[in-house]
Amino acid sequence: MWHLQQSMAPTFITLFGSGKSTPYLIDYLLDQAPVHGFTLRVIDRAWGFVSPNWRDSPYCELIELEIDQAEARSNYIATSKVVVSMLPAHMHGVIAEDCLTHKVPLATASYVSDQIRAMEPKLREVGITFLFEMGLDPGLDHMSAMELIDDIRARGGVIKLFESFAGGLVAPESDDNPWRYKFSWNPRNVVLAGQGGAAKFLQEGTFKYIPYHKLFRRIEFMEIEGFGKFEAYPNRDSLSYQKAYGLENVLTLFRGTMRRVGFSKAWNHLVQLGMTDDSYAIEHSQGMSYRAFTNLFLPYSATDRVELKLRHYLNIAQDDPGWEMLSWLGLFSETLTIERAHATPAQALQEILEKSWTMGPEDKDMIVMYHKIGYELNGVMEQIDAYMVAIGQDRHYTAMAQTVGLPLAIGAMQLFMGTFDQPGIHLPLSKDLYQPVLKTLQEQGIVFHHKKTEYRGYNPNAFTVDV
């Protein structure tokens, strides 16, 4: 255990989890610690990256602890003024239970689970605040959207169209593979994206549903000044925040995930092959060549090579950029092999991708967010587009860590200082929550650029479908 003690610590903010999204979160809280008189306790089961600034700070304690060490965990929470959780989402429940027991406010970047939602009546009864969805997406997407929505409504506007997109990508200077993509967050979530039900959204007042096998061929395009063209495929549920945003009467409501142009079409090839399926295990996967893995999903032929079978099966022309993208992954290699035993197709694919899409020591990531809002004001249709681009510093101080960690850190400080103390579970949808965050982020260089444009409304050519 690393335990860097201060002679006298008046109070604690306790952070559970020190993963890839926490460097800016920890740095920000340590900057605030001497100003506001607290010590930051960072608790994790094991340590990866540890900044010398954390280890050497008199305001920081680094503690190794398994989350299931209930007594120690409860004691650390009981002696905290605020708890921040950056643990995997399924672990928030035990932290939340302890916070409720000891009447300690909690802040996290995760979605609200049913288990935690059931705690709300008790939280209101005892007067404790839980802040959820205080990261990037969910989090910064809510804050930046609500700032625009509230301003339009304050001017008397009626919103007719709302579209919102975000993506974790690779920075232009590190964009060196044909997919124009590298992992900047959980690889498993990338592989399984879009699964679990049809994507649903609103278009011109009509509900639309897209099944998974068509998801990556229904894309919208956008361009961001200085950064070029992007595409976005639909999120699984664009309607989940319709009520929270007050958009019950909007005609078009669409949320999507951004990628560089061409990614979705190539990814769709992997979907159609069945490589993203996580429902069954492959016999004898360990030691299987990538070529043999690819051949699992193709018809038998005594004469045709795997490459030819795949092109015919998916109707891929030899000069299609997607062909280069698939080949670049090594899918036809006889020497590269899968290491995992009894892997599902999705697990095997993830292993393949991690060897190709892992950020290198000098690589930088990029976060892009884009909103498009159409509204009627004084009988005239108007539109405002807003975008934000953040570029990471290095493989530890990433744009992902900055845009996830800083909003959460600022929210935690609001709880600590009592500037937001409304009991219950809250998302950053109100001005008293989002304004301080957006102001501080702007000071840190995370800026949304707004541009009033001609109202384009519903564009029937915005979505493309392969037939």
Sequence and secondary structure as in RCSB ss.txt:
>XXXX:A:sequence
MWHLQQSMAPTFITLFGSGKSTPYLIDYLLDQAPVHGFTLRVIDRAWGFVSPNWRDSPYCELIELEIDQAEARSN
YIATSKVVVSMLPAHMHGVIAEDCLTHKVPLATASYVSDQIRAMEPKLREVGITFLFEMGLDPGLDHMSAMELID
DIRARGGVIKLFESFAGGLVAPESDDNPWRYKFSWNPRNVVLAGQGGAAKFLQEGTFKYIPYHKLFRRIEFMEIE
GFGKFEAYPNRDSLSYQKAYGLENVLTLFRGTMRRVGFSKAWNHLVQLGMTDDSYAIEHSQGMSYRAFTNLFLPY
SATDRVELKLRHYLNIAQDDPGWEMLSWLGLFSETLTIERAHATPAQALQEILEKSWTMGPEDKDMIVMYHKIGY
ELNGVMEQIDAYMVAIGQDRHYTAMAQTVGLPLAIGAMQLFMGTFDQPGIHLPLSKDLYQPVLKTLQEQGIVFHH
KKTEYRGYNPNAFTVDV
>XXXX:A:secstr
      S  S EEEEE   TT HHHHHHHHHHHHHHT EEEEEESS S   HHHHH TTEEEEE  TT HHHHHH
HHHT SEEEE S GGGHHHHHHHHHHHT  EEESS   HHHHTTHHHHHHHT EEE   BBTTBHHHHHHHHHHH
HHHHTT EEEEEEEEEEEEE GGG  STT   BSS HHHHHTTT SS EEEEETTEEEEE GGGGGGS EEEEET
TTEEEEEEE SBTTTTTTTTT TT SEEEEEEEEETTHHHHHHHHHHHTTT  SS  TT TT BHHHHHHTTS  
 SS  HHHHHHHHHT  TT HHHHHHHHTTTT SS B   TT  HHHHHHHHHHHHHB  TT  EEEEEEEEEEE
EETTEEEEEEEEEEEE SSSSS HHHHHHHHHHHHHHHHHHHTSS  SEEE TTSHHHHHHHHHHHHHTT   EE
EEE      TTSS    
